């Protein structure tokens, strides 16, 4: 059990004032991140059905179709379980890193995927929600723990699967975490990612910014009514492209090294499935105006399909890359000859 694993700092003991200052600043960053994600839980205003792009039912259906590689599954988690475990379920142990309020673990529990699941996060209030929801479900086999994976040594060859559900892009120490997860997986274990892998802190290049802005200009004003607090009901005239400096102020971990994820993962794992899910335009194109795109509005659905086609065309041509991906990977064997 992870309860019996002692946390350890990943670096050496501080031997200078610079090292102490760096560690203090990192602690401040982690505290800001923990507070942010304790406050902004699933279902809060930033993730409401009217504000958050992925809450649009048509976009969720599109995401799952891409996430499951058109396999007929309606959920990326069941796709991963059926494709890579099959009749081996339930497996003995799974780990969810950056679990937040626990949606993933509850889904895995309902799918009878594991006998025991450890789940880690640094946001206390999010974990309180996760524990309460698991208790309501009767899911006593999920063990939620307030732990930082960047400062925790995972038990060796312990897990059948490790999951990152939109959490790896919050990790600064990718190399050490991937190495840690690699050794924590059983030789036949699996790493599953549902991740943003685009530009760090959303510092998009000129091509991506131009594509988002031009696509936004094609949305009629009647579908640009804002659902964001402070501008509710106003027509949004400019796409809300993020300012990387403001992103860091709000949450220093947000997309901290997202563009490095795939490279580092491939240093430690063999990728067995790679499913691009898009989102390169849509994530910020529809931020704050998502509530205008309802299934029962034929015109809204036509406009949304146009935006889907633009994003797909730019990705398929190589002009842009998919900012969101599903990855299934197995740990590379350790080189014991050295």
C-alpha positions as CSV (number, residue, x, y, z in Angstrom):
1,X,0.0,0.0,0.0
2,X,1.2,3.5,-0.8
3,X,0.4,4.4,2.8
4,X,3.5,2.5,3.8
5,X,5.7,4.2,1.2
6,X,7.8,7.1,2.6
7,X,7.7,10.3,0.6
8,X,11.1,11.5,-0.5
9,X,12.4,14.7,-2.1
10,X,13.6,13.9,-5.6
11,X,16.7,16.1,-5.3
12,X,19.6,16.1,-2.9
13,X,19.4,17.8,0.5
14,X,19.7,21.6,-0.1
15,X,23.3,22.7,0.4
16,X,23.1,26.3,-0.5
17,X,20.8,29.3,-0.2
18,X,20.0,29.0,-3.9
19,X,18.8,25.4,-3.4
20,X,16.7,26.4,-0.5
21,X,15.2,29.3,-2.4
22,X,14.4,27.0,-5.3
23,X,12.7,24.5,-3.1
24,X,10.8,27.3,-1.3
25,X,9.6,28.7,-4.6
26,X,8.5,25.2,-5.7
27,X,6.6,24.7,-2.5
28,X,4.8,28.0,-3.2
29,X,3.9,26.9,-6.8
30,X,2.6,23.6,-5.5
31,X,0.5,25.4,-2.8
32,X,-1.0,27.7,-5.5
33,X,-1.8,24.7,-7.7
34,X,-3.4,22.8,-4.8
35,X,-5.5,25.8,-3.9
36,X,-6.6,26.3,-7.5
37,X,-7.7,22.8,-8.0
38,X,-9.4,22.6,-4.7
39,X,-11.5,25.6,-5.7
40,X,-12.0,24.7,-9.4
41,X,-13.4,21.2,-9.2
42,X,-15.4,19.4,-11.9
43,X,-18.8,21.1,-12.1
44,X,-17.6,24.5,-11.0
45,X,-18.2,27.5,-13.3
46,X,-15.1,27.1,-15.5
47,X,-16.2,23.5,-16.3
48,X,-19.9,24.2,-16.6
49,X,-21.8,23.0,-19.7
50,X,-22.1,26.6,-20.9
51,X,-18.4,27.6,-20.5
52,X,-16.3,24.5,-21.0
53,X,-15.7,23.4,-24.6
54,X,-15.6,19.6,-23.8
55,X,-19.0,19.8,-22.0
56,X,-20.8,20.3,-25.4
57,X,-22.4,17.0,-26.1
58,X,-21.5,17.0,-29.8
59,X,-17.9,17.7,-28.9
60,X,-17.8,15.0,-26.3
61,X,-19.2,12.5,-28.8
62,X,-16.5,13.6,-31.3
63,X,-13.8,13.3,-28.7
64,X,-14.8,9.8,-27.7
65,X,-15.0,8.7,-31.3
66,X,-11.5,9.9,-31.9
67,X,-10.2,8.7,-28.5
68,X,-11.4,5.2,-29.2
69,X,-10.1,5.2,-32.8
70,X,-13.6,4.6,-34.2
71,X,-13.7,1.2,-32.5
72,X,-17.4,1.5,-31.6
73,X,-16.7,2.1,-27.9
74,X,-18.4,5.2,-26.5
75,X,-15.8,5.9,-23.8
76,X,-12.0,5.9,-23.9
77,X,-11.6,4.1,-20.6
78,X,-13.7,1.1,-21.6
79,X,-11.8,1.1,-25.0
80,X,-8.5,0.9,-23.1
81,X,-9.8,-1.9,-20.8
82,X,-11.3,-4.0,-23.5
83,X,-8.5,-3.5,-26.0
84,X,-5.5,-4.1,-23.7
85,X,-6.8,-6.2,-20.9
86,X,-9.7,-8.1,-22.3
87,X,-10.7,-11.1,-20.1
88,X,-7.8,-10.3,-17.6
89,X,-10.2,-8.0,-15.7
90,X,-10.3,-7.3,-12.9
91,X,-6.6,-6.8,-12.4
92,X,-5.1,-6.7,-8.9
93,X,-3.9,-3.0,-8.7
94,X,-4.3,0.2,-10.6
95,X,-3.0,3.7,-9.8
96,X,-4.5,7.0,-10.8
97,X,-2.2,10.0,-10.7
98,X,-3.7,13.5,-10.3
99,X,-7.1,12.0,-9.6
100,X,-8.9,15.2,-8.8
101,X,-12.5,14.6,-7.7
102,X,-12.3,10.9,-8.7
103,X,-14.4,10.5,-11.8
104,X,-12.0,8.1,-13.4
105,X,-11.6,5.8,-10.5
106,X,-15.4,5.6,-10.0
107,X,-15.8,4.7,-13.6
108,X,-13.1,2.0,-13.3
109,X,-14.8,0.7,-10.2
110,X,-18.2,0.5,-12.0
111,X,-16.5,-1.3,-14.9
112,X,-15.0,-3.8,-12.4
113,X,-11.5,-3.1,-13.6
114,X,-9.6,-3.6,-10.4
115,X,-9.5,-5.3,-7.0
116,X,-7.7,-2.2,-5.5
117,X,-7.0,1.3,-6.8
118,X,-4.6,3.9,-5.3
119,X,-5.4,7.5,-6.3
120,X,-3.1,10.5,-5.7
121,X,-3.6,14.2,-5.8
122,X,-2.2,17.4,-4.1
123,X,-5.6,19.3,-3.8
124,X,-7.2,18.5,-0.4
125,X,-10.7,19.7,-1.2
126,X,-10.8,17.7,-4.5
127,X,-9.8,14.6,-2.5
128,X,-12.5,15.3,0.0
129,X,-15.0,15.3,-2.8
130,X,-13.5,12.1,-4.3
131,X,-13.7,10.3,-1.0
132,X,-17.3,11.3,-0.3
133,X,-18.4,10.2,-3.8
134,X,-16.5,6.9,-3.5
135,X,-18.1,6.3,-0.1
136,X,-21.6,7.0,-1.5
137,X,-20.9,4.5,-4.2
138,X,-19.6,1.9,-1.7
139,X,-16.2,1.8,-3.5
140,X,-14.0,0.9,-0.5
141,X,-11.4,-0.5,-2.8
142,X,-10.3,3.0,-3.9
143,X,-7.7,4.5,-1.6
144,X,-7.4,8.3,-2.0
145,X,-4.2,9.9,-0.7
146,X,-2.8,13.4,-0.5
147,X,0.5,12.8,-2.2
148,X,2.6,14.5,-4.8
149,X,3.8,12.1,-7.4
150,X,6.9,14.3,-8.0
151,X,7.9,13.6,-4.4
152,X,6.7,10.1,-3.9
153,X,8.6,6.8,-4.5
154,X,6.1,4.3,-5.9
155,X,6.4,0.6,-5.0
156,X,8.3,-1.5,-7.6
157,X,6.5,-3.8,-10.1
158,X,3.3,-3.1,-8.2
159,X,0.6,-2.0,-10.6
160,X,-1.2,-3.5,-13.6
161,X,-2.1,-0.1,-14.9
162,X,-1.3,3.6,-14.2
163,X,-3.7,6.3,-15.5
164,X,-3.1,10.0,-16.1
165,X,-6.5,11.6,-17.0
166,X,-5.5,15.1,-17.9
167,X,-2.9,15.3,-15.2
168,X,0.5,14.6,-16.8
169,X,0.5,18.1,-18.4
170,X,0.6,19.5,-14.8
171,X,3.9,17.7,-14.1
172,X,7.2,19.6,-14.2
173,X,9.5,16.6,-13.4
174,X,8.4,14.5,-16.4
175,X,11.6,12.5,-16.6
176,X,11.7,11.4,-12.9
177,X,7.9,10.7,-12.8
178,X,8.0,8.6,-16.0
179,X,10.9,6.6,-14.7
180,X,9.1,6.2,-11.4
181,X,5.9,5.0,-13.1
182,X,7.9,2.7,-15.4
183,X,9.5,0.9,-12.4
184,X,6.1,0.8,-10.6
185,X,4.4,-1.1,-13.4
186,X,4.5,-4.8,-13.7
187,X,6.4,-6.0,-16.8
188,X,3.1,-6.6,-18.5
189,X,1.5,-3.5,-17.1
190,X,0.0,-0.5,-19.0
191,X,0.3,3.2,-19.0
192,X,-2.8,5.1,-20.1
193,X,-2.9,8.8,-20.9
194,X,-5.8,11.1,-21.8
195,X,-3.7,14.3,-22.2
196,X,-3.1,17.7,-23.5
197,X,0.2,17.7,-25.3
198,X,0.2,21.1,-27.0
199,X,2.3,24.2,-26.4
200,X,3.6,24.9,-22.9
201,X,1.3,27.3,-20.9
202,X,-0.8,27.6,-24.1
203,X,1.9,29.7,-25.8
204,X,0.6,28.9,-29.2
205,X,2.7,29.8,-32.3
206,X,1.6,32.3,-34.9
207,X,0.0,29.7,-37.2
208,X,-2.2,28.2,-34.5
209,X,-3.3,31.6,-33.2
210,X,-4.2,32.8,-36.7
211,X,-6.2,29.6,-37.3
212,X,-8.1,29.9,-34.1
213,X,-8.8,33.6,-34.7
214,X,-9.9,33.1,-38.3
215,X,-12.2,30.2,-37.4
216,X,-13.7,32.3,-34.6
217,X,-14.6,35.0,-37.1
218,X,-16.7,32.5,-39.0
219,X,-19.0,32.0,-36.0
220,X,-22.1,34.2,-36.4
221,X,-22.7,36.7,-33.5
222,X,-25.9,34.9,-32.5
223,X,-23.6,32.0,-31.4
224,X,-21.1,34.1,-29.6
225,X,-23.1,35.0,-26.5
226,X,-20.8,34.7,-23.5
227,X,-21.6,32.5,-20.5
228,X,-18.6,33.7,-18.5
229,X,-19.2,35.6,-15.2
230,X,-18.6,39.3,-15.8
231,X,-19.6,39.2,-19.4
232,X,-22.7,37.0,-19.3
233,X,-25.0,37.7,-22.2
234,X,-22.6,39.9,-24.2
235,X,-21.6,39.0,-27.7
236,X,-17.9,37.9,-27.6
237,X,-16.1,39.8,-30.4
238,X,-12.7,38.4,-29.9
239,X,-11.5,34.8,-29.3
240,X,-10.1,34.5,-25.7
241,X,-6.5,33.4,-26.7
242,X,-4.6,32.7,-23.4
243,X,-1.8,34.9,-22.1
244,X,0.9,32.4,-21.0
245,X,2.0,34.8,-18.2
246,X,-1.6,34.9,-16.8
247,X,-1.9,31.1,-17.2
248,X,1.2,30.8,-14.9
249,X,-0.2,33.3,-12.4
250,X,-3.5,31.3,-12.1
251,X,-1.9,27.9,-11.9
252,X,1.9,27.5,-12.3
253,X,1.5,23.8,-13.2
254,X,-0.9,24.4,-16.1
255,X,0.7,22.9,-19.2
256,X,4.0,23.4,-17.5
257,X,5.8,21.0,-19.9
258,X,3.0,19.7,-22.0
259,X,4.9,19.8,-25.3
260,X,7.6,17.5,-23.9
261,X,5.2,14.7,-22.8
262,X,5.3,12.5,-25.8
263,X,9.1,12.7,-26.1
264,X,9.7,11.8,-22.5
265,X,7.1,9.1,-22.5
266,X,8.8,7.4,-25.4
267,X,12.1,7.4,-23.6
268,X,10.5,5.1,-21.0
269,X,7.6,3.3,-22.7
270,X,6.7,1.7,-26.0
271,X,3.6,3.3,-27.4
272,X,1.1,0.7,-28.5
273,X,-1.8,3.0,-29.4
274,X,-1.7,6.7,-30.2
275,X,-5.1,8.3,-30.9
276,X,-5.2,12.0,-31.8
277,X,-8.4,13.7,-30.5
278,X,-8.1,17.2,-31.9
279,X,-9.0,20.2,-29.7
280,X,-6.2,22.3,-31.3
281,X,-8.7,25.0,-32.4
282,X,-11.8,24.0,-30.4
283,X,-10.3,24.3,-26.9
284,X,-10.2,28.1,-26.9
285,X,-12.4,28.8,-29.9
286,X,-15.4,27.8,-27.9
287,X,-14.3,28.8,-24.4
288,X,-17.1,30.8,-22.8
289,X,-19.5,30.4,-25.6
290,X,-20.0,26.6,-25.5
291,X,-23.6,26.9,-24.3
292,X,-24.7,28.3,-27.7
293,X,-24.0,25.0,-29.4
294,X,-27.0,22.8,-28.4
295,X,-28.0,19.5,-30.0
296,X,-31.6,20.8,-30.6
297,X,-30.4,23.8,-32.7
298,X,-29.7,22.6,-36.3
299,X,-27.9,25.8,-37.3
300,X,-25.6,25.6,-34.3
301,X,-24.8,22.0,-35.2
302,X,-24.0,23.0,-38.8
303,X,-21.6,25.7,-37.6
304,X,-20.0,23.2,-35.2
305,X,-19.6,20.7,-38.0
306,X,-17.9,23.4,-40.1
307,X,-15.5,24.0,-37.2
308,X,-14.8,20.3,-36.8
309,X,-14.0,20.1,-40.5
310,X,-11.6,23.0,-40.4
311,X,-9.7,21.6,-37.4
312,X,-9.6,18.1,-38.9
313,X,-8.3,19.5,-42.3
314,X,-5.5,21.5,-40.7
315,X,-4.4,18.5,-38.6
316,X,-4.6,16.0,-41.4
317,X,-2.6,18.3,-43.7
318,X,0.1,18.6,-41.1
319,X,-0.4,22.4,-40.7
320,X,-1.3,21.8,-37.1
321,X,-0.9,18.9,-34.6
322,X,-3.5,17.4,-32.4
323,X,-3.3,19.0,-29.0
324,X,-5.1,16.2,-27.2
325,X,-4.3,12.5,-27.5
326,X,-5.0,9.1,-26.0
327,X,-1.9,6.9,-25.4
328,X,-1.6,3.3,-24.4
329,X,2.0,2.2,-23.7
330,X,4.0,-0.6,-22.0
331,X,7.2,-0.1,-19.9
332,X,10.4,-0.6,-21.7
333,X,12.6,-3.3,-20.1
334,X,15.4,-1.9,-17.9
335,X,18.9,-2.3,-19.3
336,X,20.6,-4.6,-16.8
337,X,23.8,-4.9,-18.7
338,X,25.2,-1.6,-17.4
